[in-house]
Amino acid sequence: WQVWDVLLRCAGQLRFAPGGGVLGIDMGVALKLAEVLGYDIATIADLLPEAETGLLEGLARLKSEECSE
């Protein structure tokens, strides 16, 4: 749940490509936030990239659905 909480709180900390596509979240900000919240940093650092991958896959799926409409 801690990773999910950090991911949700960092929704405004996305990194964008020059063309406007989402590259991911700002991991530095996310890990600092986790530290400030008192979360287990080692666990967050291990699991957050997987959560980021899921986020990017979901965004790609949404974009694909929008293009097919």
C-alpha positions as CSV (number, residue, x, y, z in Angstrom):
1,W,0.0,0.0,0.0
2,Q,3.0,2.3,0.6
3,V,4.1,2.1,-3.0
4,W,0.5,2.7,-4.2
5,D,0.3,5.8,-1.9
6,V,3.6,7.2,-3.2
7,L,2.5,6.6,-6.8
8,L,-0.8,8.4,-6.3
9,R,0.9,11.3,-4.5
10,C,3.4,11.6,-7.4
11,A,0.8,11.8,-10.1
12,G,1.8,15.4,-10.7
13,Q,5.5,14.5,-10.9
14,L,5.5,12.8,-14.3
15,R,8.5,13.1,-16.7
16,F,7.5,13.9,-20.3
17,A,9.3,13.2,-23.6
18,P,9.8,16.2,-26.0
19,G,6.8,14.9,-28.0
20,G,4.5,15.0,-24.9
21,G,4.5,11.3,-24.1
22,V,4.9,10.2,-20.5
23,L,8.3,8.7,-19.7
24,G,7.5,7.8,-16.0
25,I,7.5,9.4,-12.6
26,D,10.3,11.4,-11.1
27,M,11.9,8.6,-9.0
28,G,14.0,11.1,-7.0
29,V,10.9,13.0,-5.9
30,A,9.0,9.7,-5.2
31,L,11.8,8.3,-3.0
32,K,12.2,11.5,-1.1
33,L,8.4,11.6,-0.5
34,A,8.5,8.0,0.7
35,E,11.4,8.9,3.1
36,V,9.5,11.9,4.5
37,L,6.4,9.8,5.0
38,G,8.5,7.3,7.0
39,Y,8.0,4.4,4.5
40,D,10.5,1.6,4.0
41,I,12.7,3.1,1.3
42,A,14.3,-0.2,0.3
43,T,10.9,-1.7,-0.4
44,I,9.7,1.4,-2.2
45,A,12.8,1.5,-4.3
46,D,12.3,-2.2,-5.2
47,L,8.6,-2.1,-6.0
48,L,8.1,1.4,-7.4
49,P,9.6,0.7,-10.8
50,E,7.1,-2.2,-11.3
51,A,4.3,0.1,-10.3
52,E,5.6,2.7,-12.8
53,T,5.7,0.1,-15.5
54,G,2.0,-0.7,-14.8
55,L,1.2,3.0,-14.9
56,L,2.9,3.4,-18.3
57,E,1.2,0.3,-19.7
58,G,-2.2,1.6,-18.6
59,L,-1.5,5.0,-20.2
60,A,-0.4,3.3,-23.4
61,R,-3.6,1.2,-23.4
62,L,-5.8,4.4,-22.9
63,K,-4.0,6.1,-25.7
64,S,-4.4,3.1,-28.0
65,E,-8.2,3.0,-27.2
66,E,-8.5,6.7,-27.9
67,C,-6.8,6.4,-31.3
68,S,-9.0,3.5,-32.3
69,E,-12.3,5.5,-31.7
